């Protein structure tokens, strides 16, 4: 019976692959080339998705689809709290907060006190936007 390794790091360095487990393909092999091509193909939609969601817009001040969706929701439903805007745009509260901050900075929306909840604000389109 063997004694267990003393640290987690040693456990990872001393284990061997299970019988039948495949090792990564060697660079330059046909399979390695196919996997590299697959990884590149998978990256392209991911990068496009990031740009569409506004995480990597190419131009300063450019609106993403999420920005446009928020503006449309506000135009259709009127002033909303950040939490309700997050729900309507299918983003997190943190994401909606960043979204609103960017829209305020760009002059598309303003934040106003919520008369029904002193701790909340309502996001409203500016007159020039609405």
C-alpha positions as protocol buffer text, in pm:
chain_id: "A"
residue {
  index: 1
  type: UNK
  ca { x: 0 y: 0 z: 0 }
}
residue {
  index: 2
  type: UNK
  ca { x: 147 y: 336 z: -103 }
}
residue {
  index: 3
  type: UNK
  ca { x: 137 y: 647 z: 112 }
}
residue {
  index: 4
  type: UNK
  ca { x: -62 y: 945 z: -15 }
}
residue {
  index: 5
  type: UNK
  ca { x: 129 y: 1247 z: -148 }
}
residue {
  index: 6
  type: UNK
  ca { x: 197 y: 1524 z: 104 }
}
residue {
  index: 7
  type: UNK
  ca { x: 56 y: 1812 z: -99 }
}
residue {
  index: 8
  type: UNK
  ca { x: -204 y: 1865 z: -369 }
}
residue {
  index: 9
  type: UNK
  ca { x: 64 y: 1989 z: -607 }
}
residue {
  index: 10
  type: UNK
  ca { x: 257 y: 1667 z: -569 }
}
residue {
  index: 11
  type: UNK
  ca { x: -63 y: 1468 z: -625 }
}
residue {
  index: 12
  type: UNK
  ca { x: -108 y: 1630 z: -964 }
}
residue {
  index: 13
  type: UNK
  ca { x: 251 y: 1583 z: -1069 }
}
residue {
  index: 14
  type: UNK
  ca { x: 275 y: 1219 z: -971 }
}
residue {
  index: 15
  type: UNK
  ca { x: -48 y: 1088 z: -1122 }
}
residue {
  index: 16
  type: UNK
  ca { x: -45 y: 915 z: -1456 }
}
residue {
  index: 17
  type: UNK
  ca { x: -319 y: 921 z: -1719 }
}
residue {
  index: 18
  type: UNK
  ca { x: -585 y: 655 z: -1689 }
}
residue {
  index: 19
  type: UNK
  ca { x: -553 y: 355 z: -1911 }
}
residue {
  index: 20
  type: UNK
  ca { x: -695 y: 444 z: -2251 }
}
residue {
  index: 21
  type: UNK
  ca { x: -679 y: 821 z: -2188 }
}
residue {
  index: 22
  type: UNK
  ca { x: -562 y: 1020 z: -2486 }
}
residue {
  index: 23
  type: UNK
  ca { x: -272 y: 1260 z: -2474 }
}
residue {
  index: 24
  type: UNK
  ca { x: -303 y: 1596 z: -2649 }
}
residue {
  index: 25
  type: UNK
  ca { x: -215 y: 1573 z: -3018 }
}
residue {
  index: 26
  type: UNK
  ca { x: 138 y: 1665 z: -3110 }
}
residue {
  index: 27
  type: UNK
  ca { x: 173 y: 1992 z: -3300 }
}
residue {
  index: 28
  type: UNK
  ca { x: 202 y: 1936 z: -3671 }
}
residue {
  index: 29
  type: UNK
  ca { x: -14 y: 1623 z: -3675 }
}
residue {
  index: 30
  type: UNK
  ca { x: -333 y: 1610 z: -3878 }
}
residue {
  index: 31
  type: UNK
  ca { x: -543 y: 1587 z: -3563 }
}
residue {
  index: 32
  type: UNK
  ca { x: -353 y: 1874 z: -3401 }
}
residue {
  index: 33
  type: UNK
  ca { x: -412 y: 2091 z: -3707 }
}
residue {
  index: 34
  type: UNK
  ca { x: -784 y: 2004 z: -3705 }
}
residue {
  index: 35
  type: UNK
  ca { x: -813 y: 2094 z: -3336 }
}
residue {
  index: 36
  type: UNK
  ca { x: -634 y: 2424 z: -3394 }
}
residue {
  index: 37
  type: UNK
  ca { x: -873 y: 2504 z: -3679 }
}
residue {
  index: 38
  type: UNK
  ca { x: -1169 y: 2413 z: -3458 }
}
residue {
  index: 39
  type: UNK
  ca { x: -1045 y: 2638 z: -3177 }
}
residue {
  index: 40
  type: UNK
  ca { x: -1009 y: 2929 z: -3419 }
}
residue {
  index: 41
  type: UNK
  ca { x: -1357 y: 2867 z: -3559 }
}
residue {
  index: 42
  type: UNK
  ca { x: -1501 y: 2863 z: -3206 }
}
residue {
  index: 43
  type: UNK
  ca { x: -1323 y: 3189 z: -3119 }
}
residue {
  index: 44
  type: UNK
  ca { x: -1474 y: 3391 z: -3405 }
}
residue {
  index: 45
  type: UNK
  ca { x: -1838 y: 3375 z: -3284 }
}
residue {
  index: 46
  type: UNK
  ca { x: -1718 y: 3438 z: -2930 }
}
residue {
  index: 47
  type: UNK
  ca { x: -1534 y: 3754 z: -3035 }
}
residue {
  index: 48
  type: UNK
  ca { x: -1833 y: 3869 z: -3241 }
}
residue {
  index: 49
  type: UNK
  ca { x: -2062 y: 3806 z: -2944 }
}
residue {
  index: 50
  type: UNK
  ca { x: -1835 y: 4016 z: -2723 }
}
residue {
  index: 51
  type: UNK
  ca { x: -1850 y: 4304 z: -2970 }
}
residue {
  index: 52
  type: UNK
  ca { x: -2229 y: 4277 z: -3003 }
}
residue {
  index: 53
  type: UNK
  ca { x: -2272 y: 4280 z: -2627 }
}
residue {
  index: 54
  type: UNK
  ca { x: -2059 y: 4590 z: -2600 }
}
residue {
  index: 55
  type: UNK
  ca { x: -1759 y: 4442 z: -2425 }
}
residue {
  index: 56
  type: UNK
  ca { x: -1531 y: 4513 z: -2718 }
}
residue {
  index: 57
  type: UNK
  ca { x: -1691 y: 4776 z: -2938 }
}
residue {
  index: 58
  type: UNK
  ca { x: -1453 y: 4905 z: -3199 }
}
residue {
  index: 59
  type: UNK
  ca { x: -1542 y: 5274 z: -3167 }
}
residue {
  index: 60
  type: UNK
  ca { x: -1557 y: 5487 z: -2855 }
}
residue {
  index: 61
  type: UNK
  ca { x: -1920 y: 5578 z: -2787 }
}
residue {
  index: 62
  type: UNK
  ca { x: -2057 y: 5310 z: -3018 }
}
residue {
  index: 63
  type: UNK
  ca { x: -2382 y: 5150 z: -2904 }
}
residue {
  index: 64
  type: UNK
  ca { x: -2399 y: 4776 z: -2863 }
}
residue {
  index: 65
  type: UNK
  ca { x: -2709 y: 4567 z: -2915 }
}
residue {
  index: 66
  type: UNK
  ca { x: -2758 y: 4562 z: -2538 }
}
residue {
  index: 67
  type: UNK
  ca { x: -2750 y: 4944 z: -2528 }
}
residue {
  index: 68
  type: UNK
  ca { x: -3005 y: 4956 z: -2811 }
}
residue {
  index: 69
  type: UNK
  ca { x: -3223 y: 4699 z: -2637 }
}
residue {
  index: 70
  type: UNK
  ca { x: -3222 y: 4904 z: -2316 }
}
residue {
  index: 71
  type: UNK
  ca { x: -3317 y: 5220 z: -2504 }
}
residue {
  index: 72
  type: UNK
  ca { x: -3600 y: 5035 z: -2680 }
}
residue {
  index: 73
  type: UNK
  ca { x: -3730 y: 4894 z: -2351 }
}
residue {
  index: 74
  type: UNK
  ca { x: -3726 y: 5241 z: -2192 }
}
residue {
  index: 75
  type: UNK
  ca { x: -3904 y: 5389 z: -2496 }
}
residue {
  index: 76
  type: UNK
  ca { x: -4175 y: 5121 z: -2479 }
}
residue {
  index: 77
  type: UNK
  ca { x: -4220 y: 5094 z: -2102 }
}
residue {
  index: 78
  type: UNK
  ca { x: -4117 y: 5433 z: -1967 }
}
residue {
  index: 79
  type: UNK
  ca { x: -3895 y: 5496 z: -1665 }
}
residue {
  index: 80
  type: UNK
  ca { x: -3768 y: 5181 z: -1493 }
}
residue {
  index: 81
  type: UNK
  ca { x: -3551 y: 5099 z: -1195 }
}
residue {
  index: 82
  type: UNK
  ca { x: -3211 y: 4953 z: -1275 }
}
residue {
  index: 83
  type: UNK
  ca { x: -3330 y: 4617 z: -1145 }
}
residue {
  index: 84
  type: UNK
  ca { x: -3637 y: 4614 z: -1371 }
}
residue {
  index: 85
  type: UNK
  ca { x: -3427 y: 4730 z: -1666 }
}
residue {
  index: 86
  type: UNK
  ca { x: -3189 y: 4440 z: -1596 }
}
residue {
  index: 87
  type: UNK
  ca { x: -3482 y: 4197 z: -1600 }
}
residue {
  index: 88
  type: UNK
  ca { x: -3625 y: 4341 z: -1922 }
}
residue {
  index: 89
  type: UNK
  ca { x: -3288 y: 4337 z: -2102 }
}
residue {
  index: 90
  type: UNK
  ca { x: -3192 y: 3994 z: -1966 }
}
residue {
  index: 91
  type: UNK
  ca { x: -2875 y: 4118 z: -1798 }
}
residue {
  index: 92
  type: UNK
  ca { x: -2749 y: 4108 z: -1441 }
}
residue {
  index: 93
  type: UNK
  ca { x: -2801 y: 4400 z: -1204 }
}
residue {
  index: 94
  type: UNK
  ca { x: -2428 y: 4472 z: -1220 }
}
residue {
  index: 95
  type: UNK
  ca { x: -2439 y: 4463 z: -1600 }
}
residue {
  index: 96
  type: UNK
  ca { x: -2741 y: 4692 z: -1606 }
}
residue {
  index: 97
  type: UNK
  ca { x: -2564 y: 4936 z: -1374 }
}
residue {
  index: 98
  type: UNK
  ca { x: -2268 y: 4954 z: -1614 }
}
residue {
  index: 99
  type: UNK
  ca { x: -2508 y: 4985 z: -1906 }
}
residue {
  index: 100
  type: UNK
  ca { x: -2695 y: 5274 z: -1744 }
}
residue {
  index: 101
  type: UNK
  ca { x: -2368 y: 5447 z: -1650 }
}
residue {
  index: 102
  type: UNK
  ca { x: -2257 y: 5434 z: -2014 }
}
residue {
  index: 103
  type: UNK
  ca { x: -2596 y: 5558 z: -2139 }
}
residue {
  index: 104
  type: UNK
  ca { x: -2593 y: 5847 z: -1888 }
}
residue {
  index: 105
  type: UNK
  ca { x: -2239 y: 5940 z: -1995 }
}
residue {
  index: 106
  type: UNK
  ca { x: -2347 y: 5934 z: -2362 }
}
residue {
  index: 107
  type: UNK
  ca { x: -2649 y: 6155 z: -2283 }
}
residue {
  index: 108
  type: UNK
  ca { x: -2920 y: 5903 z: -2375 }
}
residue {
  index: 109
  type: UNK
  ca { x: -3071 y: 5860 z: -2028 }
}
residue {
  index: 110
  type: UNK
  ca { x: -3086 y: 6029 z: -1690 }
}
residue {
  index: 111
  type: UNK
  ca { x: -3124 y: 5884 z: -1343 }
}
residue {
  index: 112
  type: UNK
  ca { x: -3396 y: 6036 z: -1128 }
}
residue {
  index: 113
  type: UNK
  ca { x: -3503 y: 5959 z: -770 }
}
residue {
  index: 114
  type: UNK
  ca { x: -3782 y: 5702 z: -746 }
}
residue {
  index: 115
  type: UNK
  ca { x: -4071 y: 5872 z: -562 }
}
residue {
  index: 116
  type: UNK
  ca { x: -4189 y: 5534 z: -429 }
}
residue {
  index: 117
  type: UNK
  ca { x: -3848 y: 5413 z: -304 }
}
residue {
  index: 118
  type: UNK
  ca { x: -3593 y: 5657 z: -161 }
}
residue {
  index: 119
  type: UNK
  ca { x: -3308 y: 5409 z: -212 }
}
residue {
  index: 120
  type: UNK
  ca { x: -3377 y: 5349 z: -582 }
}
residue {
  index: 121
  type: UNK
  ca { x: -3346 y: 5555 z: -897 }
}
residue {
  index: 122
  type: UNK
  ca { x: -3549 y: 5547 z: -1215 }
}
residue {
  index: 123
  type: UNK
  ca { x: -3377 y: 5539 z: -1551 }
}
residue {
  index: 124
  type: UNK
  ca { x: -3550 y: 5772 z: -1796 }
}
residue {
  index: 125
  type: UNK
  ca { x: -3482 y: 5861 z: -2159 }
}
residue {
  index: 126
  type: UNK
  ca { x: -3364 y: 6216 z: -2215 }
}
residue {
  index: 127
  type: UNK
  ca { x: -3606 y: 6436 z: -2413 }
}
residue {
  index: 128
  type: UNK
  ca { x: -3374 y: 6427 z: -2716 }
}
residue {
  index: 129
  type: UNK
  ca { x: -3365 y: 6046 z: -2707 }
}
residue {
  index: 130
  type: UNK
  ca { x: -3731 y: 5976 z: -2637 }
}
